[in-house]
Amino acid sequence: MTQKLEVKRLDYIVEEMIDVVQKSKDEIFHISEEARNEYEHLRKELDKTKEKVTEHINDGDTLEQKVRSSKQRLSEVSKYFDRYSENDIREVYESTHAMQTELAMLRQEEKVLRDRRDELERRLVTLDQTIERSEGLASKISVILTYLNDDFRQVNEMIEEAREKQEFGLKIIEAQEDERRRISREIHDGPAQMLANILLRSELVDKAFRHGTANEAISEMKSVRKMIRSSLYEVRRIIYDLRPMALDDLGLVPTIKKYIATISDYNEVDIEFIPIGQEQRVSQEYEVAFFRLMQEALQNAIKHAEASLIKVKLEVGTSTISMVIKDNGKGFDPAVKQEKSFGLIGMRERVEMLNGTLSINSTIGEGTSVVIHVPYNFS
């Protein structure tokens, strides 16, 4: 319970961090867009300002040529004062003065435009750097968001998975103790009782042989042999439940056939077994793993899914071993996490140990299919 609260608290902290970082990213994006818009506006203004500077330079150069010509004219008029009228002299003087004034104003406007051009270029460089930094910062924040959304959540999932594995480990210990109690009880109630009875009957055989007739001794011996057969059957049944001896002697396919025939009769469930490919032996750990996976899937289908028809398909390919267990039971929603689903956790653990994949497809009311693929090298 405490671990679940800690996981929920961690989820809340992560969500808050994601929200803050996302808002920061949005603000940076807004700043970047404003800077980009201002950059475009200033760039257009700079282009117009450069055009005006060029125009003022050209107009100034042209006007300066006119001023020089006018000054030469004025110098000539001044030198030969007696050749020109007063009106001519005044006109030349006023024209030269007007052009000089216009040139001074033009050069002043040119200077202002040059200053504005230089200022615009500096601001554009600053804005370009601002945009570059904001994009870099936004990129870094995107990495942080990815880490928070994916990697950090994976850490949370790893914590949850570790908690499940811890519970699974405790469940295994509990199951082992239950299994020990069950085996102890079965041995006590079965073979142990029978062996005690055999001991008593052997004493009766001895008495019959000593004090009775040969027929009585033979009858007691037959009874003892019958009890020995029953004891041997019970011992073999207990051993088979622990580990089918056929798995070591005959291999995976014959053992599955025998197990399915037994469990089908016992539970009155129709179970079809479809082997595909050659019935070749594989490594012992693979045979044990697939037998236990099939055993767990069948138990789930019978006990929990309440299936009436189950199909088991085993395919031994050239590089993979695949198994599909499909039932027509009541199904479930895979999106809803099943509480205490230690059987499924154990199946996933077995498949992961073999570097394989396990997928469970189920729909409520339409049954469940368990698909297992494990790579295998036959060389």
C-alpha positions as CSV (number, residue, x, y, z in Angstrom):
1,M,0.0,0.0,0.0
2,T,2.8,2.4,0.9
3,Q,4.6,1.6,-2.4
4,K,1.5,2.3,-4.4
5,L,1.1,5.7,-2.6
6,E,4.7,6.5,-3.4
7,V,4.2,5.6,-7.1
8,K,1.1,7.8,-7.2
9,R,3.0,10.7,-5.6
10,L,5.8,10.2,-8.1
11,D,3.3,10.3,-10.9
12,Y,1.9,13.6,-9.6
13,I,5.3,15.1,-9.3
14,V,6.2,14.0,-12.9
15,E,2.9,15.5,-14.2
16,E,3.6,18.8,-12.4
17,M,7.1,18.9,-13.9
18,I,5.8,18.1,-17.4
19,D,3.2,20.9,-17.1
20,V,5.8,23.5,-16.0
21,V,8.3,22.5,-18.6
22,Q,5.6,22.5,-21.3
23,K,4.5,26.0,-20.3
24,S,8.1,27.2,-20.4
25,K,8.5,25.7,-23.9
26,D,5.3,27.5,-25.0
27,E,6.6,30.8,-23.7
28,I,10.0,30.3,-25.4
29,F,8.2,29.4,-28.6
30,H,6.1,32.6,-28.3
31,I,9.2,34.7,-27.7
32,S,10.9,33.0,-30.7
33,E,7.9,33.8,-32.9
34,E,7.8,37.4,-31.8
35,A,11.6,37.7,-32.5
36,R,11.1,36.1,-35.9
37,N,8.3,38.5,-36.8
38,E,10.3,41.5,-35.7
39,Y,13.3,40.1,-37.6
40,E,11.2,40.0,-40.8
41,H,9.8,43.5,-40.2
42,L,13.3,45.0,-39.6
43,R,14.7,43.2,-42.5
44,K,12.1,44.7,-44.8
45,E,12.8,48.1,-43.2
46,L,16.6,47.6,-43.7
47,D,16.1,46.8,-47.4
48,K,14.1,50.0,-47.9
49,T,16.6,52.0,-45.8
50,K,19.5,50.7,-48.0
51,E,17.6,51.8,-51.1
52,K,17.1,55.2,-49.7
53,V,20.8,55.5,-48.7
54,T,21.7,54.6,-52.3
55,E,19.2,57.1,-53.7
56,H,20.6,59.9,-51.4
57,I,24.2,59.0,-52.3
58,N,23.3,59.2,-56.0
59,D,21.3,62.4,-55.6
60,G,24.0,63.9,-53.4
61,D,26.7,63.1,-55.9
62,T,24.6,64.6,-58.7
63,L,23.8,67.7,-56.7
64,E,27.5,68.0,-55.7
65,Q,28.4,68.2,-59.3
66,K,25.9,70.9,-59.9
67,V,27.2,72.8,-56.8
68,R,30.8,72.7,-58.2
69,S,29.5,73.9,-61.6
70,S,27.6,76.7,-59.9
71,K,30.6,77.7,-57.8
72,Q,32.7,77.9,-61.0
73,R,30.0,80.1,-62.5
74,L,29.9,82.2,-59.4
75,S,33.7,82.6,-59.5
76,E,33.5,83.6,-63.1
77,V,30.8,86.1,-62.4
78,S,32.7,87.6,-59.5
79,K,35.9,87.8,-61.6
80,Y,34.2,89.6,-64.4
81,F,31.8,91.5,-62.4
82,D,31.5,94.3,-65.0
83,R,30.3,91.9,-67.7
84,Y,27.2,90.8,-65.8
85,S,24.1,92.5,-64.6
86,E,23.2,92.7,-61.0
87,N,20.3,90.3,-61.6
88,D,22.6,87.7,-63.2
89,I,25.0,88.0,-60.2
90,R,22.1,87.7,-57.7
91,E,20.6,84.7,-59.6
92,V,24.0,82.8,-59.7
93,Y,24.6,83.5,-56.0
94,E,21.2,82.5,-54.8
95,S,21.2,79.4,-57.0
96,T,24.6,78.3,-55.6
97,H,23.5,79.0,-52.1
98,A,20.2,77.1,-52.5
99,M,22.1,74.0,-54.0
100,Q,24.6,74.1,-51.2
101,T,21.8,74.2,-48.6
102,E,20.0,71.3,-50.4
103,L,23.3,69.3,-50.5
104,A,23.9,69.8,-46.8
105,M,20.4,68.7,-46.0
106,L,20.7,65.7,-48.4
107,R,24.0,64.7,-46.8
108,Q,22.4,65.1,-43.3
109,E,19.5,62.8,-44.3
110,E,22.0,60.4,-45.8
111,K,23.9,60.3,-42.5
112,V,20.6,59.7,-40.6
113,L,19.7,56.9,-43.0
114,R,23.2,55.4,-42.7
115,D,22.9,55.4,-38.9
116,R,19.5,53.8,-39.1
117,R,20.9,51.2,-41.5
118,D,23.7,50.4,-39.1
119,E,21.3,50.2,-36.2
120,L,19.0,47.9,-38.1
121,E,21.8,45.6,-39.0
122,R,22.9,45.4,-35.3
123,R,19.4,44.7,-34.2
124,L,19.0,42.0,-36.9
125,V,22.2,40.3,-35.7
126,T,21.0,40.4,-32.1
127,L,17.5,39.1,-33.1
128,D,19.1,36.3,-35.1
129,Q,21.2,35.3,-32.1
130,T,18.0,35.5,-29.9
131,I,16.1,33.2,-32.4
132,E,19.0,30.8,-32.5
133,R,19.3,30.6,-28.7
134,S,15.6,30.3,-28.3
135,E,15.4,27.4,-30.8
136,G,18.4,25.7,-29.1
137,L,16.6,26.2,-25.7
138,A,13.4,24.9,-27.2
139,S,15.2,21.9,-28.5
140,K,16.8,21.2,-25.1
141,I,13.4,21.5,-23.4
142,S,11.9,19.1,-26.0
143,V,14.6,16.6,-24.9
144,I,13.7,17.2,-21.3
145,L,10.0,16.7,-22.1
146,T,10.9,13.4,-24.0
147,Y,12.9,12.3,-20.9
148,L,10.0,13.2,-18.6
149,N,7.3,11.6,-20.8
150,D,9.2,8.5,-21.8
151,D,12.4,7.8,-19.8
152,F,11.1,9.1,-16.5
153,R,7.8,7.2,-16.9
154,Q,9.9,4.2,-17.7
155,V,11.6,4.7,-14.4
156,N,8.2,4.8,-12.8
157,E,7.2,1.7,-14.7
158,M,10.4,0.0,-13.6
159,I,9.5,0.8,-10.0
160,E,6.1,-0.6,-10.5
161,E,7.6,-3.7,-12.2
162,A,10.1,-4.1,-9.4
163,R,7.2,-4.0,-6.9
164,E,5.3,-6.6,-9.0
165,K,8.4,-8.8,-9.1
166,Q,8.8,-8.5,-5.4
167,E,5.2,-9.5,-4.9
168,F,5.7,-12.3,-7.5
169,G,8.8,-13.5,-5.6
170,L,6.8,-13.6,-2.3
171,K,4.0,-15.4,-4.2
172,I,6.5,-18.0,-5.5
173,I,7.7,-18.6,-1.9
174,E,4.1,-18.9,-0.8
175,A,3.3,-21.3,-3.7
176,Q,6.4,-23.3,-2.9
177,E,5.2,-23.7,0.7
178,D,1.7,-24.6,-0.4
179,E,3.2,-27.1,-2.8
180,R,5.3,-28.6,-0.1
181,R,2.3,-28.9,2.2
182,R,0.3,-30.5,-0.6
183,I,3.0,-33.0,-1.5
184,S,3.5,-33.8,2.2
185,R,-0.3,-34.3,2.7
186,E,-0.5,-36.4,-0.5
187,I,2.4,-38.6,0.6
188,H,1.1,-38.9,4.1
189,D,-2.5,-39.8,3.0
190,G,-1.4,-41.9,0.0
191,P,1.9,-43.8,-0.2
192,A,2.8,-43.4,3.5
193,Q,-0.6,-44.9,4.6
194,M,-0.3,-47.6,2.0
195,L,3.2,-48.5,3.1
196,A,2.0,-48.7,6.7
197,N,-0.8,-51.0,5.6
198,I,1.7,-53.1,3.6
199,L,3.8,-53.5,6.7
200,L,0.8,-54.7,8.7
201,R,-0.3,-57.0,5.9
202,S,3.2,-58.4,5.6
203,E,3.0,-59.4,9.3
204,L,-0.3,-61.1,8.5
205,V,1.4,-63.0,5.7
206,D,4.1,-64.1,8.1
207,K,1.4,-65.3,10.6
208,A,-0.5,-67.0,7.9
209,F,2.6,-68.7,6.7
210,R,3.6,-69.8,10.2
211,H,0.2,-70.8,11.7
212,G,-2.2,-70.9,8.8
213,T,-2.5,-72.5,5.5
214,A,-0.6,-71.8,2.3
215,N,-3.8,-70.6,0.6
216,E,-4.3,-67.9,3.3
217,A,-0.7,-66.8,2.8
218,I,-1.0,-66.6,-1.0
219,S,-4.2,-64.5,-0.6
220,E,-2.5,-62.1,1.8
221,M,0.4,-61.9,-0.7
222,K,-1.9,-61.0,-3.5
223,S,-3.4,-58.2,-1.3
224,V,0.0,-56.9,-0.5
225,R,1.0,-56.8,-4.2
226,K,-2.2,-54.9,-5.0
227,M,-1.4,-52.4,-2.3
228,I,2.2,-52.0,-3.6
229,R,0.8,-51.3,-7.1
230,S,-1.5,-48.6,-5.8
231,S,1.4,-47.1,-3.8
232,L,3.6,-47.1,-6.9
233,Y,0.8,-45.5,-8.9
234,E,0.4,-42.7,-6.3
235,V,4.2,-42.1,-6.2
236,R,4.4,-41.9,-10.0
237,R,1.4,-39.5,-10.1
238,I,3.0,-37.2,-7.5
239,I,6.3,-37.3,-9.5
240,Y,4.5,-36.5,-12.7
241,D,2.8,-33.5,-11.2
242,L,6.2,-32.2,-10.1
243,R,7.8,-32.9,-13.5
244,P,6.5,-35.3,-16.2
245,M,9.1,-38.0,-16.8
246,A,7.9,-38.2,-20.4
247,L,9.3,-34.8,-21.0
248,D,12.8,-36.2,-20.4
249,D,12.2,-39.5,-22.2
250,L,9.9,-38.7,-25.1
251,G,10.1,-34.9,-25.6
252,L,7.7,-32.0,-25.7
253,V,5.1,-33.0,-28.3
254,P,4.2,-36.5,-26.8
255,T,4.2,-35.0,-23.3
256,I,1.8,-32.3,-24.3
257,K,-0.4,-34.8,-26.0
258,K,-0.6,-37.0,-22.9
259,Y,-1.1,-34.0,-20.6
260,I,-3.9,-32.6,-22.8
261,A,-5.7,-35.9,-22.9
262,T,-5.5,-36.2,-19.1
263,I,-6.6,-32.7,-18.3
264,S,-9.3,-32.8,-21.0
265,D,-10.9,-35.9,-19.5
266,Y,-10.6,-34.7,-15.9
267,N,-12.1,-31.2,-16.6
268,E,-14.5,-32.3,-19.3
269,V,-13.2,-29.6,-21.7
270,D,-12.6,-30.1,-25.4
271,I,-8.9,-29.4,-26.1
272,E,-7.4,-29.7,-29.5
273,F,-3.6,-30.0,-30.0
274,I,-2.1,-29.1,-33.4
275,P,1.6,-29.8,-33.7
276,I,3.3,-28.2,-36.8
277,G,6.7,-29.1,-38.2
278,Q,8.9,-32.0,-37.3
279,E,8.7,-33.6,-33.9
280,Q,12.4,-33.0,-33.1
281,R,13.8,-32.6,-29.7
282,V,14.9,-29.2,-28.4
283,S,17.0,-28.2,-25.5
284,Q,15.7,-29.3,-22.1
285,E,15.2,-25.8,-20.8
286,Y,13.0,-24.9,-23.9
287,E,10.9,-28.1,-23.5
288,V,10.3,-27.4,-19.8
289,A,9.6,-23.7,-20.5
290,F,7.0,-24.4,-23.2
291,F,5.4,-27.2,-21.2
292,R,4.9,-24.9,-18.2
293,L,3.7,-22.1,-20.4
294,M,1.1,-24.4,-22.0
295,Q,0.2,-25.7,-18.6
296,E,-0.3,-22.2,-17.1
297,A,-2.3,-21.0,-20.2
298,L,-4.6,-24.1,-20.0
299,Q,-5.2,-23.7,-16.3
300,N,-6.1,-20.0,-16.9
301,A,-8.5,-20.9,-19.7
302,I,-10.2,-23.6,-17.7
303,K,-10.3,-21.9,-14.2
304,H,-10.7,-18.2,-15.1
305,A,-12.0,-18.0,-18.7
306,E,-14.4,-20.9,-18.2
307,A,-13.7,-22.1,-21.7
308,S,-15.4,-25.1,-23.3
309,L,-13.1,-25.3,-26.3
310,I,-9.3,-24.7,-26.3
311,K,-6.9,-25.0,-29.2
312,V,-3.2,-25.4,-28.6
313,K,-0.9,-25.0,-31.6
314,L,2.9,-25.7,-31.4
315,E,5.1,-24.9,-34.3
316,V,8.8,-25.8,-34.4
317,G,10.3,-23.8,-37.2
318,T,13.8,-23.5,-38.6
319,S,14.8,-20.6,-36.3
320,T,11.8,-20.1,-33.9
321,I,9.5,-22.1,-31.6
322,S,6.0,-20.7,-31.5
323,M,2.9,-21.6,-29.4
324,V,-0.6,-20.3,-29.6
325,I,-3.2,-21.1,-27.0
326,K,-6.7,-19.9,-28.0
327,D,-9.9,-20.4,-26.0
328,N,-13.6,-19.4,-26.4
329,G,-13.9,-18.3,-22.8
330,K,-15.4,-15.1,-21.4
331,G,-12.2,-13.0,-22.2
332,F,-11.1,-9.8,-20.5
333,D,-9.9,-6.3,-21.2
334,P,-6.1,-6.3,-21.6
335,A,-6.0,-2.6,-21.0
336,V,-7.4,-3.1,-17.5
337,K,-4.6,-4.3,-15.2
338,Q,-5.4,-7.6,-13.6
339,E,-4.8,-7.6,-9.8
340,K,-2.6,-10.4,-8.5
341,S,-2.0,-11.8,-12.1
342,F,1.1,-13.7,-11.0
343,G,0.4,-16.5,-13.5
344,L,0.8,-14.1,-16.4
345,I,3.8,-12.4,-14.7
346,G,5.4,-15.8,-14.4
347,M,4.7,-16.6,-18.1
348,R,6.3,-13.3,-19.2
349,E,9.3,-14.0,-17.0
350,R,9.8,-17.4,-18.6
351,V,9.5,-16.0,-22.1
352,E,11.9,-13.1,-21.4
353,M,14.5,-15.5,-20.0
354,L,14.5,-17.1,-23.5
355,N,14.7,-13.7,-25.3
356,G,11.2,-14.3,-26.7
357,T,8.0,-12.4,-27.0
358,L,4.6,-13.0,-25.4
359,S,1.4,-11.3,-26.4
360,I,-2.1,-11.7,-25.0
361,N,-5.1,-10.7,-27.1
362,S,-8.4,-10.8,-25.5
363,T,-11.9,-9.3,-25.9
364,I,-14.7,-9.6,-23.4
365,G,-17.1,-12.3,-24.5
366,E,-14.9,-13.4,-27.4
367,G,-12.2,-15.4,-25.7
368,T,-8.4,-15.1,-25.3
369,S,-5.4,-16.0,-27.4
370,V,-1.8,-16.3,-26.0
371,V,0.9,-16.0,-28.6
372,I,4.5,-17.0,-27.8
373,H,7.5,-16.7,-30.1
374,V,11.0,-17.7,-29.0
375,P,14.1,-17.8,-31.2
376,Y,15.9,-21.1,-31.3
377,N,19.1,-22.2,-33.0
378,F,19.0,-25.9,-34.1
379,S,22.6,-26.0,-35.2
